Amino acid sequence: MTVWNIHFLSARNELVDVMSECRAAARKAVAGVRQHAELPRFDLVVRAGRDVAPDWGMSADLPAAGVIHLTLNPERFDEALVIRSLTRKLHQVIRRDLVGQDRSLGDALVSEGLAGHFVLQVLGGQPDPWDRTTLTSGVARKAMNEWSRPDFDQPRWFLGKGDIRKWGGYALGHKLIAQHLAMDPGQDAVSLAGLRADAFRPTMRKLVNEDGPAPQDDPEADRPTEPAASVGEG
């Protein structure tokens, strides 16, 4: 049985009206995930806030191994969306224990792509909105050239803070894993959870070739570097 704890940051009673519903949603998410994968121990920290995804009323991140932070707008609590968000983060808890913290763009793309496909594996339905964002031409080529960089710009790749469409990194990661699964249909998001990002580089090259001429690898991108500080996980 998975050992997990839920912590509500609600000394001022911001979450009092949704605590029971949140506990129930978390239990359902854990139960669903456990039907597909072995879950390590983890803590879920829940707080109220307005800095959330506008259409979902929440946001989630993984600040440390075995720790999920969930920020909710209590006025917009939706059990189905909480379950979906937690299912995604629970896959990242599993993967982080197996391969460590995301440090490069390739790590982040693979992590988000696998997590998105895990949601479909467990819950079905359509990909999350960020996973089905339309990609612009050339984005796969940019990712290939920056694949190994530990200093990649996370807001640029995932939040639209620059020359890449908002949520482009999520959509590219989702497409990358979809292509990889099509090439190896015996695998799924669970069996691939412990595979390091470089194992997906040939699949990314295929996406690049479909997007236009294959790029020349940037020698700076592949030069060994000291591990960077955490880039965060959305």
C-alpha positions in Angstrom: 0.0 0.0 0.0 1.2 3.5 -0.9 2.0 5.7 2.1 1.0 9.3 1.4 0.0 12.4 3.4 -2.1 15.4 2.5 -1.3 18.8 4.1 -3.7 21.7 3.9 -2.1 25.2 4.3 -5.3 26.7 5.6 -4.7 28.4 8.9 -7.0 31.3 7.7 -9.6 28.8 6.5 -9.3 29.5 2.8 -9.7 25.8 2.0 -12.2 24.8 4.7 -15.1 24.5 2.2 -13.3 22.1 -0.1 -11.1 20.0 2.2 -13.3 16.9 2.2 -13.8 17.1 -1.6 -10.0 17.5 -2.1 -9.3 14.5 0.1 -11.7 12.5 -1.9 -10.3 13.6 -5.2 -6.8 12.8 -4.0 -7.8 9.3 -2.9 -9.5 8.6 -6.3 -6.3 9.8 -8.1 -4.1 7.5 -6.0 -6.5 4.6 -6.5 -6.5 5.1 -10.3 -2.8 5.4 -10.6 -2.2 2.3 -8.4 -4.1 0.2 -10.9 -1.3 1.0 -13.4 1.9 1.6 -11.5 3.5 1.2 -8.1 3.5 4.5 -6.3 6.4 5.6 -4.0 5.7 7.5 -0.8 4.7 11.1 -1.3 3.3 14.2 0.3 0.6 16.4 -1.2 0.6 20.0 -0.1 -2.6 22.0 -0.9 -2.9 25.8 -0.6 -5.4 28.4 -1.8 -4.3 30.9 -4.5 -5.3 32.8 -7.6 -2.1 32.2 -9.6 -3.7 29.2 -11.3 -4.5 28.0 -14.9 -7.4 30.2 -15.8 -9.6 27.4 -17.3 -8.9 24.9 -14.6 -8.8 26.8 -11.3 -5.6 25.1 -10.1 -2.0 24.6 -10.8 0.5 21.9 -9.6 4.2 21.5 -9.5 6.8 19.1 -8.1 9.3 21.1 -6.1 11.1 18.1 -4.6 11.2 14.4 -4.9 8.0 12.9 -3.4 6.4 16.3 -2.9 3.4 17.7 -4.9 2.3 21.3 -4.5 -1.3 21.9 -5.5 -2.7 25.4 -5.6 -6.5 25.8 -5.8 -9.0 28.5 -6.3 -11.6 27.2 -3.9 -14.4 29.0 -5.7 -13.7 26.9 -8.8 -13.0 23.5 -7.3 -13.6 20.7 -9.8 -13.0 17.1 -8.7 -12.5 15.7 -12.1 -9.8 18.3 -12.9 -8.1 17.8 -9.6 -7.9 14.0 -10.2 -6.5 14.7 -13.7 -3.9 17.1 -12.5 -2.8 14.8 -9.6 -2.6 11.8 -12.0 -0.2 13.8 -14.1 2.0 14.8 -11.2 2.0 11.3 -9.7 3.6 10.0 -12.9 6.3 12.6 -12.4 6.8 11.5 -8.8 7.4 8.0 -10.1 9.7 9.2 -12.9 11.7 11.5 -10.6 12.5 8.6 -8.2 13.7 6.5 -11.2 15.8 9.0 -13.2 16.2 12.1 -11.0 15.3 15.7 -11.4 14.7 17.3 -14.8 17.7 19.3 -15.6 17.7 19.7 -19.4 15.2 20.6 -22.1 15.1 17.0 -23.2 14.4 15.9 -19.6 11.5 18.3 -19.3 10.0 17.4 -22.7 10.1 13.7 -22.0 8.8 14.1 -18.4 5.8 16.2 -19.5 5.1 14.0 -22.5 5.1 10.8 -20.5 2.9 12.4 -17.8 0.4 13.5 -20.4 0.2 10.1 -21.9 -0.1 8.5 -18.5 -3.2 10.7 -17.9 -4.8 9.2 -21.0 -3.7 5.7 -20.0 -5.4 6.0 -16.6 -8.4 8.3 -17.3 -8.9 8.3 -21.0 -10.5 11.2 -22.8 -8.8 13.9 -24.8 -5.3 15.2 -24.1 -5.1 18.1 -21.8 -5.4 21.5 -23.5 -1.6 22.2 -23.3 -0.8 18.8 -24.7 -2.9 19.4 -27.9 -1.6 22.9 -28.6 -0.8 23.3 -32.3 2.9 23.4 -32.9 4.6 26.0 -35.1 7.0 25.0 -37.9 10.6 24.5 -36.7 9.9 24.0 -33.0 11.1 20.4 -33.1 14.4 21.6 -34.7 14.9 24.2 -32.0 14.3 21.5 -29.3 16.8 19.2 -31.0 19.5 21.9 -30.9 18.8 22.7 -27.3 18.1 19.2 -26.1 21.0 18.8 -23.6 21.2 22.3 -22.3 20.8 22.5 -18.6 20.2 26.3 -18.8 17.1 26.1 -21.1 14.5 28.8 -20.7 11.5 27.1 -19.1 9.0 30.0 -19.4 10.0 30.3 -23.1 9.4 26.6 -23.8 6.3 26.0 -21.7 4.6 29.3 -20.9 4.9 31.3 -24.1 7.4 33.9 -22.7 9.3 34.3 -25.9 9.3 33.1 -29.5 7.6 29.7 -28.8 3.9 29.4 -28.7 2.4 29.1 -25.2 2.4 25.5 -24.1 4.6 24.6 -27.0 6.9 22.5 -24.8 4.0 20.4 -23.5 2.6 19.8 -27.0 6.0 18.9 -28.3 6.6 16.5 -25.5 3.2 14.9 -26.0 3.9 14.5 -29.7 7.4 13.1 -29.0 6.0 10.3 -26.8 3.1 9.6 -29.2 5.7 9.1 -32.0 7.8 6.9 -29.7 4.8 4.7 -28.7 3.8 4.4 -32.4 7.3 3.1 -33.2 7.2 0.7 -30.2 3.6 -0.2 -29.4 4.5 -2.7 -26.7 5.5 0.1 -24.4 3.4 2.6 -22.4 3.9 5.6 -20.1 4.6 3.3 -17.2 7.2 1.1 -18.9 9.0 4.1 -20.3 9.0 6.0 -16.9 12.5 4.9 -16.1 14.0 5.6 -19.5 16.4 8.6 -19.6 15.7 11.4 -22.0 18.6 10.6 -24.4 16.8 7.3 -25.3 14.1 9.5 -27.0 16.6 11.5 -29.1 16.2 9.3 -32.2 12.4 9.8 -32.0 13.0 13.6 -31.8 15.2 13.4 -34.9 12.3 11.7 -36.7 10.1 14.6 -35.8 12.7 17.1 -36.9 13.0 15.3 -40.3 9.3 15.6 -40.7 9.5 19.3 -39.9 12.2 20.0 -42.4 15.9 19.4 -43.0 17.6 17.7 -40.1 19.6 20.2 -37.9 23.3 20.1 -37.2 23.8 19.4 -33.5 24.9 22.4 -31.6 28.3 21.3 -30.0 27.6 23.6 -27.0 24.3 21.7 -26.4 26.0 18.3 -26.0 29.1 19.4 -24.1 29.1 17.9 -20.6 28.3 20.4 -17.9 27.9 20.5 -14.2 24.3 19.8 -13.1 22.3 23.0 -12.9 19.9 24.1 -10.2 16.3 23.0 -10.5 14.5 24.3 -13.5 11.1 23.5 -11.9 8.4 21.2 -13.2 5.0 22.6 -14.3 
